[in-house]
Amino acid sequence: MRWRLLFFLSLGLNLALAAGWLVSARRDRAADAVEIVSESRGEPLIRTNVVLRRQFFSWDELESTDYPTYIANLRAIRCPEQTIRDIIIAEINALFAKRLATELVTPEQQWWRSEPDTNVARAAAVKMRELDVERRELLTRLLGPDWETGDMISLPRPSRPGVVLDGPVLGNLPDDVKQRVEDISVRSRERMQQYVDAQAAEGQPLDPAVLAELRKQTRQELASVLTPPQLEEYLLRYSQNAEALRATLRELQYFDATPEEFRAIFRATDNLDQQIEALAGRTDPNSRAQLESLQRQRDQALRTALGQERYEEYMLLHDPLYRAAMASAQEAGTPEAARAIYEINLATAEEFARINANTNLTEQQRAIELQRAHLKRLEANAVAMGQEIPPEEPPVPTPVELPPVPSLRTHPYVLGVGESVVSIAMRYGVTMEQMQAANPNVDLKRLRPGDLVQVPDALQGE
């Protein structure tokens, strides 16, 4: 990191000044000795061979992979204890940051999963705690139990969240390359946010083509600092197209793509998706024709990447009926029965549509037919999943329909004082049921003199 480079340059200059001061002091003492000898001319001149201890003049001679030796070298040149503490803490933190980046397996590294693996997340948390305990124990052995009170330099704490560059590919990137990648990521987010803010200020919608161009610029900058395998790893984890693919697989729910399948889909569709994004929102005939062509190419590329069988599974999972069949089959512990259940459900849906479209059925008859189709579907699904056939429900009794009352010819009759419907019925030789049938919407019990009723003609008594 840049702070380490500046820190070591400053320390090197201080060490060089200290070494110069030591050499100058030795020369001054030697000059004083010569003056004393020259004053005593009466005594024989004695020459003394002075052996000067060699000083460190390069940082390489101070550094050591053996930390106790490293600390001893720093103390030998009278480096201040606080500076020694800062150097060792920074070195150990950098060492364990490297181990975290290369040894820790996190859910984010499993870019092919549509949902994070909770077991991987738990294992990563345990490993992180173990490494932190190991780091603290090492610093305690080297610097003593109070090293934390003088921790002036620790792991970098960025003011904004950055991309996590860990795992077998990105975790081994040199520090300067990691810094450049992080800078590119920050600039990319800033450009995107500036465009979003500008469009919002003007009350304009976001243009998908502009967004695609901004993402393309970021890819070009990343390609200038990363090798092709490194760039692909980065895009698999952080690109818009990879995230869209994960969202699709999350919706499909039961596809369970392997790492190889996810990578194959991404490689087959990424370039085509970029071209499709660049044409988004265009409605002119030429653009529509290009989009249709690109969609056909994408479909064929997807078929080639997955193979015919997995491609059919992928396409079937876009149908909610098939996903429901998969859910039923997996719940029963027979995922292989999903296709059979799906076909049964399709046939039942067609039967439901036929029954509902039959205008010759009464509502009661339609309900009975739909219930029968439903029971047949349950029975067929049970057979497909290897389950016992549920006992038949008692059939719905067919309602007995009374023969319609023949239409009667009637004549009007006005009730007089002291008359009732009963007396009128007796007079004309008809029953009360026949009188009610002739007057279906009349409450015969509440008639009063002057009210009009209908009396069946065919049954007149006189």
C-alpha positions, 0 to 999 in steps of 0.5 A: 500500500502507498502508506507503507512505501512512504513510511519506509522511505521516511524511516530509511532517510532517518536511518541514513541520517543516524548512520551519518551522525555516527560516522561523523562522531567517530571522526571527531573522536579520532581527530581529538586523539591525534591532537593529544598525541601530537602535543606529547612529542617527547613520547614515542608515537603509537599507532592504533588500528581502529576497527569500525563496526559496519553499519546498515546502509540498505533496508534489505540488510535490516529486514528478515523473515525471522521476526525476532532477528528483524526486531534485533536488527532494528534495535541494533541501529537504535531504532525507537521502540515505538517505531519498531512496534509500528513496523512489526504490527504493520508487517504482521497485519499485512501478512495475515491480510494476505492469508485472509485473502488467500486462505478464506473461502467466502460465499462471495467467492462462489459466484455460481451460486444464486443464494449464499451457502450458509455452511460456507459463511459459518466456516469462513467466520470460524477461520477468520476468528482462528487467524485473528487469534493467531495474529494476536498471539504472534504479536504478543510473543514479539512485542509483549502483552501491551502491544495493542496500546501502542498500535499506531498502524493497523490494517487500512480502513477505507472510508468507503466500501470497496471490492473484496479481492480475495480467493485463489485468483484475486487474493494473490494479486500484488498490492499495487495491482489491488490498489489500481483495481480498487481505484478503478472500482471507485471511479466507476461507481462515481461516474455511475452515480454522477450520471444517475444524479444528473438525470434525476436533477433534469427529471429524465429517465436513465438511458440503458445505452449510456449505462452500458457504455459506462460499464464498458469503460470500466471493463476497459480500464480493468483489462489494462491492469488484469490478465484475462483470467483475473479479469474473468474472475472479477467479472464473474463476481462483480459485473452486472451481467453476472449478477443478472444471471444469478438473479435469473437462476435464483428465480428458476430456483431448482436449476442448481448450476455448477461452477462449470455451467455458470462459467460456460453460460457467462462466457457464451452470453456476456458479449451478446448481453453487452450488445443487447444492452447497448440497443436497449430502448431503441425502437427503429426497425433496424435496431429491432431487427438487430435485437431479434438477431442477437436474442436468437444468437444468445439462445443458440449460444445458451443451448450449446453451452449447457447441452440439450438436456440441461438446456431443456431443463433451464427453459422448462423452469421458466414455466411456473407450472414446471416449478410447482411440479419440481416443488411437489416432486422434491417435497415427496423425495422423488425429484425424478418425477417432476417431468411426469407431474408437469405433464399431468398438470398440463393435461389437467389444466387443459381439462379444466379449460375444456370444462369451463368452456362447455356452455351446455353444463349447469353450474352444478354439473361444471363443479362436479366435472371440475372436482372429478378432474382434480381427483384424477390429477391427485391420483396420477401424481400419487402414482408418479411419485410412488405414493399410495393412491388416496381413498376415493372421496364419496361422489357428490350426489346428483341433485334430483330435479323436479319436473317443471310445473306446466304453465297454466292459463289464468284469469284475474280475480279481485278479492271481495270483502270477507274472501280469502285465498283459501275460499277462492281455491275451494271455490275454483277447485284448486290447491294452495300450491297451484294458487302459489304457482300461479302467483309466484311473487305474491305473499298469499297470506297478506292479501286484502280486499281489493287485491288482484290474484291469478286463478288457474283457468284449466281447473275452474270449478264453475 
